[in-house]
């Protein structure tokens, strides 16, 4: 070896040490707080949420808790555990409640405006993605402790823990008096739900020894992918999912999606937080307005 030059064999131990230290990174309080802040901000940006906060603070608070602890609630239900177990962690509930209060009720909206500044929002969103990795790995390990090597259960619980807030969005909307069944995440998955499912599959394969990689290395690589992709989507204002090309190819190959079907699917716009806004289409491909006009002509 030449003095002062680091070879590939010497880099591997350093990389392993970095990933090992990263896997031991505590989520409380800073990363958890970022997760709560990003979740409550996403709630506030939903249509009608501010009005609900004015006339029903309790409903608004409950919606915020579903956003913040939706993964824990859904995974507990799936494993037959008390869905209110998250309330036992009083410190985290108070931390999430503090974020909710400041974002919704701070005078002159100062706290929300501060967090909405692009550099701060990018930082908060990146830290939230770090917590997603910890939630998925925790869900997979927790499911394995109940059902040994039941990989379908492990994937489902890991997915629920990582993307529970999105998966129970219809129930959260009911709390605010909104009923939009067309926004069901299983019908039109948002990017966070898709990437959480991918992570649940990867960590389950690693846990069952089908993926020959150390858990701390996988956590580092997956988290880097999450953070880089999220930041790129926010800075470059991507309106489509990064998986769109792959989804179209696999959908056409495995399920025979036709071009017309893929075009209709593309009508859904992807927002910064991964949610979708669904266009009003009937099963025949007509818009709601055209149907109304046709019915009006018939009535005439």
N, C-alpha and C positions, 0 to 999 in steps of 0.2 A: 504493500500500500504506500502511496505517496503521502508524506506528512501534510496534514491540513486538508486532505480530501476525504470525504465521507462516502463510503461505498454503499450499495443497496443492502448488503447484509448487515451493515451497521445501522441503517435507517429503520429496519424492521423492529428491533427492540424499542426504539424511541417511539415509533408509531403505536406499538402495543401499550407502552406506558401511558401515552396521551389518551388513548381510547379507554384504558382502565380507569384513569383519573376522571375522565369525562363521565363514565358510567356511575361514578360515585358522587356526582354533582348533586347537592341538595336542591330540591325544588322550592322549599319553603325558606324565606317568604317571597323572594323577588320574582321567581318564575311563576309561582302560583298567583301572585298579585297581577302579573302581566296577563295571565290567562283570564282572570276575573275581569280585568279592565277591558280587554279586547272583546270578551263575550258580552259584557253589558253595553259596550259601544255598538256592537252589532245589533243588540236588541233595540237600542234607542233609534237606530236608523231604519227600523221596520215601520211600515206605514201604520199610523194610529197609536204607536207605543207612547208617544209624548202625551197624547190626550188621555190615555189610560192612566198614566202617572199622575195626572192632575185630579181626576175624579175618583181614582181607586188605587192609592199607593200600595195596598196589600196585594192586589192582583199583579201590579207591576213588580213588586218585590218577589212574588212567587215565580213569575216569568223569568226574572233575572236568576233566581236560584236554579231553575230548570236549565237555563243556558249554561250556568257555571258548573253544575253537578249532574247534568243529564246523563253522562256516561256512567257515573257511579250508580245512579238510580236504575237505569236500564239493565246494567249488568247484574245488579242485585236481584231484580225481578226475574231475570233469566235463570239464576242459580237458586231461586227460592229463598232468598235472604230478605230481611226487612228493607224496603226501599227508602226508609227514613234514616238509615244508619249514618248517612253523611252528616246529619244534624248533630250526631254525637261529637263530631270534631268542631267544637265551639269556636276555636280560634280561626279556622278557615272560613266558617260561616260568617263570623264577624268581619273578617277581612273582605269577603265577597260583598257583604252588606254595606260596608264602608265605601267600596268602589261603586256600588249601585247608587248610594245616596249622593255621593259627590258628582257622579256623571249626570244624574237626573235633576238634582236639586241645588247644585252649587249656584250662588248668585251670579247672574249675568252669563251663565253657562261657561264660566272661566275654565273649570277643570276639563270639560269635554273639548273646548276649543284648544286647550293646550295639548291634549292627547291627540287631537286631529291634525296637528302639524305633521307634515310628511315624515321628517326624520324620526320624530318620537313614535309615530304610528308604525313605521317600518320596524323600529326597535321592539316595540311591544308585540307586534305580530310575529316577529322572529322568535321572541322568547316564548310565545304561546305555542309555536310549533315544536319547541324543545319539550314542553310538557306533554305533547301528544305522544312522543316516543315513550315516555315514562308510563303514561296511561295504558298504552297498548301492551307493553311488556308486563305491567302489573296485572292486566286483565288475563293475558295468556297464562301467566304463572298461577293466578288465582283459580282459573278454570282447571288447570292441570292438577291442582291440589284436591279438587273435588272429583274429577273424572280423569284417571290416569290414561295418558296417550289417546284420549278421545279428541282427535285433531279437529273435527268439525265443531265441537263445543268450544275448543280453545280459540278457533278462528272467530266464531260468533261472539264470544265474550270479549275478546281483544278488540274486535271491531266496534262493539257496543261501547266499550270503555273509551276508545279513542274518538268516536264520532257520535256519542250518545245525544249531544245537544241537537244535532241535525236530524238524527233518526226519530226523535220524539218531538219534532217541530210541530206536527199537527196537534198534539196534545197541548203544547205550550201556547199555540194560537188560540185554542179553546179557552184557556185561562184569560186571555185578553178579549174574548168574545168574538173571535174570528174563526171562520170555518172555510178552509181552502183545501179540499182533498186533492186538487190537482198539483199541489206543491209537495206531495208525499215524496220523500227522498228515495224510496224504492222505485218510484216511477221515473224520476229524473234526478239522478244522483249528482250532487254538487262535488266540486273538486276535493274538499276535505273528507267527505265520506268515501270517495274512491281511493284516495291515498291512504286512508286509515285501513280500509279493507286490504290493500296491498301490503301494508305493514303488518297486519294481523296474520296474513298468510306467511310472510317471510319469518316472523318471529316464532310462529308455530312450527314451521319447518326446522328452524334452528333448535327449538326446544325438544323436538322429537328426533333430533340427530339426522334429519334428511338434508340439512344444509350444513356442510362442513366449515363452519366459521364460528369464532368465539362470539359470545353474546355481546361483550363490550365493543368489539369491532363493528358488529352489525348495528349496534345502537349509534355509534359515531357516524357511520356512513349514511344510515337512514336519516338521521337528524340533519346532517349537512345537506342532503338532497331536499328535505322538507324546507329548510330555511332558505336555501338558495332559490328554489323554485318559487316560494312565497314572495320573497323580496323582488325577484324578477317580474312576477306577475303584477306587483304593485307599482314598481317603477316604470315598467314598459306598458302598463295599462292593457294587459292581455284581456281580450274579451272571449276567448275560447279556452277550453281545457287543454293543458299540455298533453293530455292523453288522447286528444281528439283523433289524430291520424291513426294511432294504434287501435283505438276503439272501432273506427270505421272499417279498418282492414279485418280485424278479428270478427266484427259483427257480420260483415259480408261473407267471410269464409265459413264461420261456424253456424250462423243462424239465417243466412241468405237474405240479409237486409238489402232492399232494392234502393237505387239512387233516390227515388221519390221519398222513401221512408227516411233516408238519411238527411234529405233536404228539409223535411218537416221537423226532424229532430233538431236541426241547426237553428230553428226559429227561437229556441230558448237562449237568452243572453246570460252570460256568466258575469257576476258582479265581483268586486274585489275580494269579498269574504267567501267566495265560492258558491253563493246561492244562485238560483236560477229564477228568472221571471218568465212565466209560461205564457205563450200566446194563446189566444182563444181560438182553437181549432176544433171542428167537429170531426167525427170519425171519417167523414167523406172528404176531409181536407179543406172544407169551406170555413171561412171566418165567421165569427158570431154575427158581425154586421150584415154579411151577405145573406145569412139565413133569415135574419129579421126582415130584410128588405123583401125577400122572396115570400115570406109569410104575409107581409103587408099587401103585396100584390094579389095574393090569393084571396085575402079578406075583402079587397076592393071588388 
